[in-house]
C-alpha cells in the first residue's frame, strides 16, 4: 500500500465560514456513484454527521 497513489474523486474550494450543509451537499454529489450518503443533523447543541452506505 505504500506505493499506491490516492485517486482524487472531486475537489471544490469553500470560504472559511461556508455553511456546513453546502460542504455536505458537495460530498454527497461527489460520492453518489460510490453508494455513500452523508447526513447532517443537530442534536441539542451539537452537530452530528452520519455516513451511510446504500
Secondary structure by P-SEA (a helix, b strand, c coil): cccbbbbbcbbbbbcccccaaaaaaaaaaaaccccbbbbbbbcccbbbbbbbcc
